[in-house]
Amino acid sequence: MKKESTVSFSKKDSLAIKGIAIFMLMCLHCFGATWRFEGYSFDFGPLGQNVYVALCGYCRVCVAIFAFISGYGLYLSAKGKCEGKNEINLWITDRVFKTFNGFWFLYIVSFIILPFSGSYLKNKYFSDGIPDGLLYVLIDFLGISKIFGTPSLNGSWWYMGATFVYIIMMPFVVKWVKKYGFLSLICLIVAVPRIFLKHKFLGAGSIYTFMPVLLLGALFAEKNLFYKLDHIKLTKKKTLDEIIVFLLLAAFLAGNVIMWVAVRYTIVWEYSLGIIPISVILFCYKYVVKIPGVNRFLCFLGKHSMNIYLFHTFIRSIFLRDFIYGFKIPIFGILSLLFLSLGVSILLEAAKKLLHYEKFVNRLKEKVVKYIC
């Protein structure tokens, strides 16, 4: 007799949620603030500009959604595999290569094509001279320019530095949780800026800002909360339970949207970028990603989400800005950016296969692992 699986949040679910998050990122970067589309005119329809911008601004939680998924996946991956120093080094090396190999490829492509946009590379890297510029190139290629505070080809790439930090810290999160539990660690992370930085918000582009939601993702993995949500029993009738859960999750989501609008997210950033994203994830997990056709499309987007995230800013800001903002109806601009970025991603993945890039990366990883061992 087959044992019932206790895993609810599958890899497909993760990809589908990433698909939703990457669409939200397009909304945020296109119309999340009025300065983003300054100089262009649009027909915002019955919503009006203010409401449209506010809704797109709410999409800022997409970064927290990615951090949550990272925390969930990294914790499950690290748990039971990072006991000794050598195991930790091997795990970190493996995760870095898995996570960053796509970024390295896209960086090289970007570095090659950006000179066609004028003096972009010179302005970004070499204003302090060639030696410093070459060092900036290396740091940016490694994806850690945010950590060192050095120039980057693309400001949106700051999250790669965050990802690197999250990978490095996860084995120690696993050890801490095993010894002291999640509550103490989450409280510690939240308390530090409140106590020592006089409640200062570190910024929506800060690595530290998304640590609480990263840990909440790890907590969901440890406690298997998605499975518990799927098998919750509030009454003796399953249908009634499903209705109650739907109403609760819908109210949770709606209440958080109101909370976002009513209270500036920088004031209660721990809640705004910690709890509010979870309301989006839970509702979408239960009622959006389960729709067959929608699920397939969202998974496809999720599969390409890394490339879309990495390249879309070039399309919107440099190569096709007038085209993206040339549509009078804003949603068409958002969709055009999404599908153009998706097209670039499909071409990139085809190029990787043609060049046997994955095999090259695996050989390089094997050499690094041998060196570490």
C-alpha positions in Angstrom: 0.0 0.0 0.0 1.4 3.4 -1.0 2.3 5.8 1.8 0.5 9.1 1.5 2.9 11.9 0.6 3.3 14.6 3.2 4.8 17.1 0.7 2.3 19.7 -0.5 4.4 22.5 -1.8 6.0 20.8 -4.8 8.6 22.1 -7.3 5.7 22.8 -9.7 4.0 24.9 -7.1 7.2 26.7 -6.5 7.6 27.5 -10.2 4.0 28.6 -10.5 4.4 31.0 -7.6 7.6 32.3 -9.2 5.6 32.9 -12.3 3.1 35.1 -10.4 6.0 36.9 -8.7 7.8 37.6 -12.0 4.6 39.1 -13.4 4.3 41.3 -10.3 7.9 42.4 -10.9 7.0 43.6 -14.4 4.1 45.6 -12.9 6.3 47.1 -10.2 9.1 48.1 -12.5 6.8 49.5 -15.2 4.2 51.4 -13.2 5.1 51.0 -9.5 6.0 54.7 -9.2 5.2 57.8 -11.4 8.8 58.6 -12.1 9.2 55.2 -13.9 6.9 56.4 -16.8 7.6 60.1 -16.6 7.2 61.8 -20.1 4.7 59.2 -21.3 0.9 59.4 -21.3 -1.5 56.6 -20.6 -5.2 55.8 -20.4 -5.5 54.2 -16.9 -9.2 53.5 -17.4 -11.7 53.5 -14.6 -9.0 52.9 -11.9 -7.2 56.1 -12.6 -3.5 56.7 -12.3 -3.2 56.9 -8.5 -5.0 53.5 -8.0 -3.1 51.8 -10.8 0.3 53.0 -9.4 -0.7 52.0 -5.9 -1.6 48.5 -7.1 1.7 48.1 -9.0 3.5 49.5 -6.0 1.9 46.7 -3.9 3.6 44.3 -6.3 6.8 45.2 -4.4 6.1 42.1 -2.3 7.3 40.0 -5.3 10.8 40.3 -4.0 9.7 38.9 -0.6 7.9 36.1 -2.4 11.2 35.1 -4.1 13.0 35.3 -0.8 10.3 33.1 0.9 10.7 30.4 -1.9 14.5 30.6 -1.5 14.2 30.1 2.2 11.8 27.2 1.7 14.0 25.4 -0.9 17.4 26.2 0.7 16.3 24.9 4.1 15.0 21.6 2.7 18.2 21.2 0.7 20.6 22.0 3.6 18.7 20.1 6.3 20.6 16.9 7.0 23.4 17.7 4.6 25.4 20.3 6.5 26.7 18.6 9.7 30.5 19.0 9.3 32.7 21.7 7.8 33.4 19.7 4.7 29.7 19.0 4.1 28.9 22.6 4.5 31.5 23.7 2.0 30.3 21.1 -0.5 26.7 22.1 -0.1 27.5 25.8 -0.5 29.6 25.1 -3.6 26.8 23.0 -5.2 24.1 25.6 -4.4 26.2 28.5 -5.7 26.9 26.8 -9.0 23.2 25.7 -9.4 22.0 29.2 -8.6 24.5 31.4 -10.4 25.4 29.5 -13.5 22.5 31.1 -15.4 23.5 34.5 -14.2 27.1 34.1 -15.3 26.0 33.2 -18.8 23.6 36.1 -19.1 26.2 38.4 -17.7 28.6 37.5 -20.5 25.8 38.0 -23.1 24.9 41.4 -21.6 28.6 42.5 -21.5 28.9 41.7 -25.2 25.8 43.4 -26.4 25.7 46.5 -24.1 28.5 48.4 -25.9 26.0 48.8 -28.8 24.0 51.1 -26.5 26.8 53.7 -26.4 29.3 54.2 -23.6 27.3 52.2 -21.1 30.1 49.9 -19.9 32.5 52.8 -19.6 30.1 54.8 -17.5 29.2 51.9 -15.3 32.7 50.5 -14.6 35.6 52.6 -15.8 35.0 56.1 -14.5 37.6 55.4 -11.7 40.1 54.0 -14.2 40.9 50.7 -15.9 42.3 48.8 -12.9 39.3 49.6 -10.7 37.0 49.0 -13.6 38.3 45.5 -14.2 37.9 44.7 -10.5 34.3 46.0 -10.7 33.7 43.7 -13.7 34.9 40.6 -11.8 32.9 41.4 -8.7 29.8 42.1 -10.8 30.3 38.9 -12.8 30.4 36.9 -9.6 27.0 38.5 -8.6 28.3 40.1 -5.4 28.5 43.8 -6.3 25.8 44.5 -3.8 27.9 43.0 -1.0 30.9 45.2 -1.9 29.0 48.3 -2.9 30.7 48.4 -6.3 29.1 49.3 -9.6 26.8 46.9 -11.5 25.6 46.7 -15.1 22.1 46.4 -13.8 20.7 47.8 -10.5 18.2 45.0 -10.4 21.0 42.5 -9.9 21.4 43.4 -6.3 19.3 40.4 -5.4 22.1 38.1 -6.6 24.2 39.3 -3.8 21.3 38.7 -1.4 21.0 35.1 -2.8 24.7 34.5 -2.2 24.4 35.6 1.4 21.3 33.5 1.9 23.1 30.4 0.6 26.1 31.0 2.9 23.9 31.5 6.0 21.5 28.6 5.5 23.7 25.8 7.0 24.0 28.0 10.1 20.3 28.6 10.1 19.8 24.8 10.1 22.2 24.4 13.1 20.6 27.3 15.0 17.1 26.0 14.5 18.1 22.5 15.6 19.6 23.9 18.9 17.4 27.0 19.7 14.3 26.9 17.4 13.0 29.3 14.8 11.3 31.8 17.1 14.6 33.0 18.7 16.3 33.5 15.3 13.4 35.4 13.8 13.1 37.6 16.8 16.8 38.3 16.7 16.8 39.3 13.1 13.8 41.6 13.5 15.1 43.1 16.8 18.6 44.1 15.6 17.6 47.1 13.4 14.9 48.1 15.9 17.3 48.2 18.8 20.6 49.3 17.3 19.5 51.3 14.3 16.7 53.3 15.9 13.9 51.6 13.9 15.6 52.5 10.7 14.3 50.8 7.5 17.3 49.5 5.6 15.7 49.8 2.2 13.7 47.7 -0.2 17.0 46.8 -1.9 18.7 45.7 1.3 19.9 42.1 1.8 18.9 42.3 5.5 15.4 43.4 4.8 14.3 40.1 3.3 15.9 37.9 6.0 12.7 37.6 8.1 10.6 36.3 5.2 13.5 34.0 4.1 13.3 32.5 7.6 9.6 32.2 7.4 10.0 30.2 4.2 12.4 27.9 6.1 9.9 27.7 8.9 7.1 26.6 6.5 9.5 23.9 5.2 10.4 22.7 8.7 6.9 22.5 10.0 5.4 21.3 6.7 2.8 24.1 6.9 1.5 23.8 3.3 0.6 20.1 4.0 -1.1 21.1 7.2 -3.1 23.8 5.3 -4.2 21.3 2.8 -5.4 18.9 5.5 -6.8 21.3 8.0 -9.9 20.0 9.8 -12.2 22.7 11.3 -15.5 20.9 11.1 -16.7 17.4 10.4 -17.6 18.4 6.8 -14.8 18.8 4.2 -16.8 21.1 2.0 -17.5 23.4 4.9 -13.8 23.4 5.8 -12.9 24.4 2.3 -15.4 27.3 2.3 -14.1 28.5 5.7 -10.4 28.3 4.6 -11.2 30.2 1.4 -13.0 33.0 3.3 -10.1 33.2 5.8 -7.4 33.3 3.2 -9.4 35.8 1.1 -9.9 38.0 4.2 -6.2 37.7 5.1 -5.2 38.8 1.6 -7.7 41.6 1.4 -6.8 42.9 4.8 -3.2 42.9 3.9 -3.8 44.9 0.7 -5.6 47.5 2.9 -2.8 47.4 5.4 -0.3 48.1 2.6 -2.2 51.1 1.4 -3.1 52.5 4.8 0.4 52.2 6.4 3.6 53.0 4.6 5.5 49.7 4.2 8.8 51.2 5.4 7.3 51.8 8.9 6.4 48.2 9.6 8.7 46.6 7.1 8.9 43.3 9.0 5.1 42.9 8.5 4.8 44.5 5.1 7.7 42.4 3.6 7.3 39.4 5.8 3.6 38.6 6.5 1.9 40.3 3.6 3.7 38.3 1.0 2.7 35.1 2.7 -0.9 36.1 2.3 -0.3 36.3 -1.4 1.5 33.0 -1.5 -1.1 31.1 0.5 -4.1 32.4 -1.5 -2.3 31.8 -4.9 -1.1 28.4 -3.8 -4.6 27.3 -2.9 -6.7 28.9 -5.6 -4.6 30.1 -8.5 -1.8 27.7 -9.3 -4.2 24.7 -9.1 -6.0 25.8 -12.2 -4.7 23.4 -14.9 -4.1 25.8 -17.8 -3.0 28.6 -15.6 -0.7 26.3 -13.7 1.1 25.2 -16.9 1.6 28.8 -18.1 2.8 30.0 -14.6 5.2 27.1 -14.3 6.6 28.0 -17.7 7.1 31.6 -16.6 8.6 30.4 -13.3 11.1 28.3 -15.2 12.3 31.4 -17.0 11.9 33.8 -14.1 15.6 34.1 -13.4 16.4 35.2 -16.9 13.4 37.5 -17.1 14.4 39.1 -13.9 18.0 39.5 -15.0 17.4 41.0 -18.4 14.0 42.8 -18.4 15.6 46.1 -17.1 17.8 46.4 -20.2 14.7 46.1 -22.4 12.6 48.6 -20.4 15.4 51.1 -19.8 17.8 50.9 -22.7 16.8 48.9 -25.8 13.0 49.3 -26.1 11.8 51.9 -23.6 9.7 53.9 -26.1 8.1 50.7 -27.4 7.2 49.4 -23.8 5.8 52.8 -22.8 4.3 53.5 -26.3 1.1 51.6 -25.5 -1.7 53.8 -24.3 -3.1 51.0 -22.2 -0.6 50.2 -19.4 -1.2 46.5 -19.2 -0.1 46.1 -22.8 3.2 47.7 -21.9 3.6 45.3 -18.9 2.7 42.2 -21.1 5.0 43.3 -23.9 7.9 43.6 -21.4 7.1 40.2 -20.0 6.9 38.4 -23.3 9.9 40.1 -24.8 11.9 39.1 -21.7 10.5 35.6 -22.0 11.6 35.5 -25.6 15.1 36.5 -24.7 15.2 33.8 -22.0 14.1 31.1 -24.5 16.9 32.2 -26.8 19.4 32.1 -23.9 18.4 28.6 -22.9 18.7 27.4 -26.5 22.2 29.0 -26.7 23.2 27.2 -23.5 22.2 23.9 -25.0 24.0 24.6 -28.3 27.2 25.5 -26.5 26.9 22.7 -24.0 27.2 25.3 -21.3 25.8 23.0 -18.5 28.5 20.4 -19.1 31.2 23.1 -18.9 29.8 24.4 -15.6 29.5 20.9 -14.2 33.2 20.2 -15.1 34.2 23.5 -13.5 32.2 22.6 -10.4 33.9 19.2 -10.1 37.3 20.9 -10.2 36.3 23.4 -7.5 34.9 20.5 -5.3 38.2 18.6 -5.7 40.1 21.7 -4.6 37.9 22.1 -1.6 38.2 18.5 -0.6 
